[in-house]
Amino acid sequence: MSLGFGLGLTYTGEVDARLPNTFEIPSYLKVDAILQGLREIVGWENPCAKPNKCR
């Protein structure tokens, strides 16, 4: 069993939305996260992983 974790941060500053600069989109921070291996720890099971179970 293995457990993996990933985290990503993306910052974007203000952006002009149109060529004549009629309005701006404010800056924002996007956060992404992933946790792998949780299925094995919690006991979640994919029924389609077994033959003839997902038809």
Backbone as CSV, one residue per row, in Angstrom:
resi,resn,N_x,N_y,N_z,CA_x,CA_y,CA_z,C_x,C_y,C_z
1,MET,0.852,-1.173,0.000,0.000,0.000,0.000,0.901,1.240,0.000
2,SER,0.519,2.204,-0.807,1.264,3.460,-0.831,0.283,4.620,-0.746
3,LEU,0.747,5.701,-0.189,-0.069,6.888,-0.036,0.695,8.057,-0.644
4,GLY,0.028,8.816,-1.481,0.666,9.960,-2.111,-0.176,11.213,-1.938
5,PHE,0.500,12.336,-1.867,-0.183,13.612,-1.685,0.483,14.641,-2.577
6,GLY,-0.310,15.471,-3.208,0.227,16.540,-4.045,-0.533,17.831,-3.798
7,LEU,0.173,18.940,-3.911,-0.428,20.250,-3.688,0.146,21.210,-4.715
8,GLY,-0.724,22.007,-5.305,-0.271,22.992,-6.277,-0.942,24.334,-6.042
9,LEU,-0.178,25.395,-6.206,-0.689,26.752,-6.060,-0.378,27.517,-7.343
10,THR,-1.360,28.240,-7.845,-1.167,29.069,-9.033,-1.722,30.454,-8.742
11,TYR,-0.855,31.450,-8.856,-1.281,32.830,-8.652,-1.343,33.517,-10.004
12,THR,-2.433,34.236,-10.250,-2.589,35.013,-11.475,-2.906,36.446,-11.081
13,GLY,-2.133,37.370,-11.609,-2.348,38.788,-11.324,-3.501,39.340,-12.148
14,GLU,-3.761,40.629,-12.004,-4.850,41.273,-12.742,-4.638,41.122,-14.246
15,VAL,-5.743,40.920,-14.961,-5.687,40.723,-16.405,-6.712,41.638,-17.059
16,ASP,-6.308,42.315,-18.134,-7.253,43.108,-18.913,-8.104,42.158,-19.743
17,ALA,-9.411,42.323,-19.680,-10.315,41.373,-20.312,-10.588,41.672,-21.782
18,ARG,-10.442,42.907,-22.229,-10.689,43.262,-23.630,-9.560,44.128,-24.150
19,LEU,-9.425,44.187,-25.452,-8.357,44.992,-26.045,-8.421,46.463,-25.664
20,PRO,-9.588,47.104,-25.678,-9.595,48.505,-25.257,-9.548,48.672,-23.727
21,ASN,-9.281,47.573,-22.990,-9.174,47.603,-21.523,-10.431,48.161,-20.860
22,THR,-11.580,47.619,-21.248,-12.835,48.097,-20.683,-13.061,47.619,-19.252
23,PHE,-12.505,46.483,-18.885,-12.575,46.047,-17.490,-11.423,45.091,-17.196
24,GLU,-11.153,44.886,-15.902,-10.073,44.004,-15.465,-10.629,42.840,-14.666
25,ILE,-9.993,41.704,-14.827,-10.289,40.548,-13.983,-9.316,40.628,-12.808
26,PRO,-9.814,40.625,-11.568,-8.908,40.772,-10.420,-7.975,39.568,-10.274
27,SER,-6.930,39.731,-9.516,-5.996,38.629,-9.271,-6.676,37.544,-8.437
28,TYR,-6.154,36.316,-8.580,-6.727,35.201,-7.823,-5.664,34.140,-7.581
29,LEU,-5.937,33.284,-6.610,-5.061,32.175,-6.254,-5.849,30.884,-6.409
30,LYS,-5.307,29.948,-7.175,-5.961,28.650,-7.376,-5.168,27.595,-6.618
31,VAL,-5.881,26.751,-5.861,-5.253,25.695,-5.070,-5.750,24.352,-5.586
32,ASP,-4.818,23.449,-5.893,-5.145,22.091,-6.326,-4.520,21.106,-5.346
33,ALA,-5.242,20.044,-5.063,-4.703,19.025,-4.164,-5.162,17.646,-4.618
34,ILE,-4.339,16.647,-4.358,-4.693,15.269,-4.674,-4.182,14.360,-3.559
35,LEU,-4.970,13.360,-3.268,-4.594,12.354,-2.276,-4.769,10.996,-2.938
36,GLN,-3.688,10.263,-3.099,-3.735,8.960,-3.743,-3.580,7.855,-2.712
37,GLY,-4.231,6.749,-2.964,-4.107,5.604,-2.080,-5.174,5.562,-1.002
38,LEU,-6.050,6.552,-0.966,-7.086,6.603,0.063,-8.049,5.426,-0.065
39,ARG,-8.282,4.983,-1.294,-9.203,3.860,-1.513,-8.755,2.631,-0.737
40,GLU,-7.464,2.356,-0.716,-6.958,1.185,-0.004,-7.109,1.330,1.509
41,ILE,-6.928,2.531,2.007,-7.013,2.762,3.448,-8.465,2.688,3.928
42,VAL,-9.377,3.329,3.203,-10.775,3.398,3.604,-11.524,2.122,3.248
43,GLY,-11.045,1.418,2.217,-11.706,0.190,1.800,-12.671,0.394,0.652
44,TRP,-12.557,1.526,-0.062,-13.404,1.743,-1.223,-13.023,0.752,-2.303
45,GLU,-14.022,0.308,-3.037,-13.764,-0.690,-4.072,-14.430,-0.269,-5.369
46,ASN,-13.737,-0.434,-6.474,-14.285,-0.162,-7.797,-14.929,-1.448,-8.309
47,PRO,-16.245,-1.490,-8.439,-16.903,-2.735,-8.870,-16.520,-3.119,-10.294
48,CYS,-16.114,-2.179,-11.131,-15.747,-2.487,-12.505,-14.351,-3.089,-12.622
49,ALA,-13.594,-3.108,-11.522,-12.254,-3.684,-11.555,-12.299,-5.207,-11.579
50,LYS,-13.426,-5.789,-11.190,-13.573,-7.243,-11.193,-14.188,-7.689,-12.508
51,PRO,-13.760,-8.831,-13.030,-14.323,-9.307,-14.310,-15.819,-9.540,-14.227
52,ASN,-16.524,-9.151,-15.292,-17.967,-9.386,-15.446,-18.837,-8.708,-14.396
53,LYS,-18.351,-7.678,-13.738,-19.153,-6.999,-12.721,-19.738,-5.672,-13.215
54,CYS,-19.256,-5.178,-14.348,-19.662,-3.857,-14.785,-20.273,-3.902,-16.195
55,ARG,-21.135,-4.815,-16.439,-21.756,-4.939,-17.759,-23.239,-4.761,-17.686
